[in-house]
Amino acid sequence: MITGKNYIGNKLSAKGNISHKTINPKLNIENATEFIEAVTEEIDEAAQLATEAFKTFRKTPGKQRAKFLNAIADEILALDQKLIDVYTTESGLPEGRAVGERGRTVMQLKSFANLISSEDWKSNTFDAAMPDRTPLPKDDLRKTVIPIGPVVVFGASNFPFAFSAAGGDTASALASGCPVIVKAHEMHSGTSELVATAILKAAEKTGMPNGVFSHLSGRGPVVGLALVNHPQIKAVGFTGSLAAGRAIMDAASKRKEPIPVYAEMGSINPVIITPKAIETRGEALASTYAGSITVGTGQFCTNPGLLLTIANDKTDAFVKDLAKKTIAIDAQCMLHPNIKAGFDKNGTAVATQKGVETVAKISDAIDANFAASQIVTVSGADFLANPKIHQEVFGPFSLVVKCKDEAQLIEIIETLEGQLTGTIIAEDSEISNLEDIVDALANRVGRIIFNGVPTGVEVCPSMQHGGPYPASSNAKYTSVGTHAINRWVRPISYQSFPKQLLPEGLQK
């Protein structure tokens, strides 16, 4: 049942007098439930409860925390069609996407549960004492990792399941032994609350301490920044816009005790397509990339927003074919009116810059929150001269840059901001000539794809979902895959310690 209230641990709370409603973007109407936004007193209560829970939860054995994560997965599935219906009503996304994303969320939880069922993920190290070493003896040293404390997770707009209440940030933080306070995304408040009830039921069933999870509502920056600034919060997980992520980073850095912010803030994901690839399979590539640009209404952080190739007649024909195939795909609903407004504003800002040509844009009348897919093109020289063209347009939009030659293409790669992904489309016969392009991309991105599409992020240990700023706030870490747990722990060494005082994993 959706109550519209906040969850301070296992207690419902509604002390505020400000509320909001979510929106059905397909119908462009408000949904019925009012969500009461959290106030300072509730934020304090949630942070204090999480701090108390941390004292117990940090010492809860990994196998017991694994039972908790598996129980969350089971409780999410138990919500069945009710959860799917709320998801589609609040997001405008189709039921198939909802079911698929729920499956990914459940799989993430189970993956972390499997990870923490042994001590292997901690990479514990042991250096035996050498009392007879000269000129100085060596003490016994053992190193492990420990959880850092209560974590705030911001629900993401574009993934109402996989990057939200029980998404990768929450799953990895709970797996590490850190309590979590979720700040629900205002446009998915009902979806988020239902998932929160699943987490709290799982906590009760598996004997987790009260306060291991709380769930708060709030529009705009007020609740979120209050959580970031709270002295009992020790880290933040965020997926969203650069503007919001930057505000969170700035607030966290100005605290008396600065805390880490692990923010994933979008990307234009450059795709390099060689002339030979266009000549050999241009039509197939146009179909593949039209699908990648428009999948999920282009609302993926790995959407291919920038295509780089060499100018010639075949490139011109490829761009026209890509544009034709892109706008032939039916217009789709965006997640909410704010995203639609941003798409229109940023798309227009790029398309109206000097030298930018709109090759094709859906012109038929579409419903209020549906996106008009668009392909634009520009020369390499104009792209280099105007940083305003480099901005992300979040939605089904892609800019094709026609470079003078490979040297200019590499120069463009080197001038780009940090990106989540970079892709190379080439023929096998060209592999020996790609080293310079690979090197340039490797300095700017977190993941390089060869002869594929950047959309689609496999959840596995080898996945790196993060890149140089501003793609993410710390390129050393990933927000996808089991290595995401490393964001919420810190290393600690024990020197000459009695065995009975050591963490269990170091007692050997």
C-alpha positions, -999 to 999 in steps of 0.1 A, spaced: 0 0 0 12 35 -9 8 59 20 26 90 8 45 91 42 81 89 51 97 58 66 120 65 96 132 29 99 101 9 104 80 39 115 57 59 93 60 96 97 44 127 81 53 158 101 56 182 73 29 204 56 44 204 21 34 177 -4 36 168 -40 21 144 -65 37 123 -92 27 127 -129 15 102 -154 35 115 -184 15 96 -210 -17 112 -199 0 144 -187 -20 144 -155 -12 141 -118 -15 108 -100 -38 107 -70 -14 101 -40 0 131 -21 35 125 -8 44 144 24 79 159 22 103 153 50 112 180 75 144 186 95 131 167 125 125 136 103 159 139 86 176 140 121 156 110 133 165 90 102 202 99 105 203 91 142 186 58 137 210 49 109 239 57 132 226 35 159 219 7 135 254 10 121 269 -1 154 252 -35 150 249 -38 112 286 -32 106 294 -63 126 266 -84 111 283 -114 93 283 -113 56 262 -144 53 235 -128 74 236 -96 53 233 -119 22 201 -133 36 188 -98 40 196 -89 3 181 -121 -10 149 -114 11 147 -79 -4 147 -95 -39 120 -119 -29 98 -91 -14 102 -70 -45 90 -100 -66 61 -105 -42 48 -70 -50 41 -85 -84 18 -66 -109 10 -38 -84 46 -26 -85 48 -29 -123 16 -9 -126 28 20 -104 61 20 -123 45 24 -157 20 50 -144 47 72 -130 74 68 -157 55 64 -190 78 34 -197 62 2 -211 55 -28 -190 82 -49 -207 108 -23 -196 94 -24 -161 96 -62 -159 131 -62 -174 144 -35 -150 128 -53 -120 147 -84 -131 180 -65 -132 173 -51 -98 166 -85 -83 197 -99 -100 219 -71 -86 207 -78 -51 214 -115 -55 248 -108 -70 259 -88 -39 244 -114 -17 266 -140 -33 296 -117 -32 295 -111 6 288 -148 15 326 -151 17 355 -129 28 371 -130 -7 357 -96 -18 377 -78 9 411 -89 -5 424 -93 31 462 -93 34 485 -109 60 521 -101 67 536 -123 94 558 -110 122 595 -113 118 608 -108 154 644 -118 144 647 -95 114 677 -72 116 684 -44 120 647 -40 132 621 -66 139 588 -66 119 554 -66 136 525 -87 125 503 -67 101 469 -76 87 447 -54 64 410 -56 56 382 -32 47 354 -19 70 321 0 62 322 37 65 288 45 80 253 57 70 249 64 33 224 86 15 212 73 -19 194 96 -43 167 78 -64 174 82 -102 149 95 -127 158 73 -156 159 40 -137 130 38 -112 141 4 -101 178 -3 -109 192 30 -97 167 39 -70 153 26 -37 167 -9 -40 191 -2 -69 228 -7 -72 238 20 -48 215 7 -20 223 -29 -27 261 -24 -26 259 -1 5 238 -26 24 261 -54 13 291 -35 27 275 -31 61 263 5 57 228 16 66 210 35 38 187 65 37 170 68 3 158 102 -9 131 92 -34 130 108 -68 100 131 -67 86 118 -100 88 81 -89 76 85 -53 50 58 -54 73 33 -71 101 41 -45 77 38 -15 65 3 -26 101 -9 -30 109 7 4 82 -15 20 99 -46 5 132 -36 20 117 -30 54 98 -63 54 130 -81 44 149 -63 73 123 -74 98 122 -110 85 160 -114 87 165 -96 120 183 -65 108 185 -35 132 158 -9 130 173 20 111 192 -1 86 170 16 60 149 47 58 130 64 30 123 101 27 104 122 1 111 157 -11 111 179 -42 140 200 -53 172 204 -33 160 210 2 157 175 16 186 162 -4 210 188 6 199 186 42 208 149 41 242 156 25 250 182 51 239 160 81 270 153 102 260 117 107 260 109 70 293 95 57 289 91 19 264 98 -9 254 79 -40 238 98 -69 228 93 -105 214 123 -124 222 156 -140 256 174 -138 239 205 -122 224 184 -93 255 162 -89 278 193 -88 256 209 -61 258 177 -40 296 175 -45 300 211 -35 279 208 -3 297 176 7 332 192 3 322 222 24 312 202 55 333 203 86 339 167 78 339 164 40 325 131 28 328 113 -5 301 117 -32 299 90 -58 280 107 -86 273 95 -121 263 126 -141 258 116 -177 277 115 -209 275 120 -247 294 87 -253 314 93 -285 311 67 -313 339 66 -339 328 51 -372 355 46 -398 349 54 -435 356 18 -444 329 6 -419 304 30 -435 314 19 -470 311 -18 -460 280 -19 -439 267 17 -436 230 7 -440 232 -19 -412 250 6 -390 224 32 -396 197 8 -385 217 -3 -354 224 32 -343 189 45 -350 177 19 -325 204 27 -300 197 65 -301 159 60 -296 158 30 -272 142 40 -239 134 73 -255 171 80 -254 170 83 -216 201 62 -209 233 77 -196 251 56 -222 230 69 -252 252 76 -283 249 114 -284 280 120 -305 291 102 -337 325 110 -352 335 101 -387 354 114 -417 337 137 -442 331 123 -477 301 115 -500 295 81 -484 294 97 -449 268 122 -462 247 93 -475 251 75 -442 240 105 -421 209 109 -442 200 72 -439 206 73 -401 184 104 -398 156 88 -419 157 56 -399 158 74 -366 127 95 -372 109 66 -387 108 51 -352 76 62 -335 79 90 -309 80 78 -274 70 92 -240 97 107 -218 99 101 -181 83 133 -169 76 169 -180 109 182 -166 130 159 -186 109 167 -217 115 204 -211 152 199 -207 153 178 -239 136 205 -259 158 233 -244 191 216 -248 183 201 -282 174 236 -295 205 251 -280 228 227 -299 208 227 -331 208 265 -334 246 269 -330 267 282 -359 274 255 -385 250 229 -370 225 215 -396 194 196 -386 193 166 -410 159 152 -397 135 158 -368 101 143 -362 77 170 -373 43 152 -368 22 163 -340 30 144 -308 16 143 -273 28 166 -246 56 145 -231 67 127 -262 101 134 -277 107 144 -313 138 124 -323 165 145 -340 198 140 -359 220 170 -365 254 174 -381 284 197 -379 319 200 -392 349 191 -371 362 226 -372 329 241 -360 327 215 -332 362 223 -320 355 260 -320 323 259 -300 321 241 -266 283 248 -264 279 220 -290 295 195 -267 266 195 -241 245 164 -235 210 164 -249 192 137 -227 169 120 -251 167 107 -287 192 131 -301 225 126 -317 251 149 -333 272 136 -362 306 154 -365 322 152 -400 359 155 -394 384 166 -420 408 137 -413 418 113 -386 441 139 -369 412 162 -364 390 133 -351 417 125 -325 419 162 -316 382 162 -309 384 131 -287 412 147 -267 391 179 -262 360 161 -249 351 161 -212 352 128 -194 327 102 -207 312 70 -195 318 52 -228 336 54 -261 329 32 -291 349 22 -322 331 9 -353 357 -5 -377 365 -34 -399 388 -62 -388 413 -52 -415 417 -18 -398 426 -31 -363 463 -25 -367 457 12 -375 434 20 -345 460 24 -317 460 62 -317 422 63 -315 421 37 -288 447 56 -267 428 89 -271 396 73 -260 411 55 -231 421 88 -216 386 102 -218 362 72 -210 355 45 -185 345 18 -210 355 12 -246 333 -8 -269 344 -23 -302 318 -29 -330 288 -26 -307 266 0 -291 271 17 -257 235 13 -246 232 -17 -224 253 -21 -193 261 -57 -182 260 -61 -144 292 -81 -137 326 -77 -120 344 -65 -152 319 -37 -159 332 -1 -153 303 23 -152 321 56 -144 346 78 -161 367 110 -158 348 140 -145 321 150 -153 309 116 -163 314 106 -127 328 123 -96 355 97 -91 368 77 -121 384 50 -98 350 35 -90 320 20 -107 283 22 -99 275 -10 -117 287 -45 -109 299 -60 -77 330 -38 -75 306 -10 -67 308 -22 -31 343 -7 -28 328 28 -26 313 22 8 343 7 26 378 19 37 410 0 44 422 -6 79 454 -23 92 458 -41 125 493 -42 139 504 -68 165 467 -74 175 454 -102 198 436 -126 176 404 -125 196 401 -87 189 406 -90 152 377 -91 126 367 -127 119 383 -126 84 417 -117 99 417 -144 126 441 -170 111 
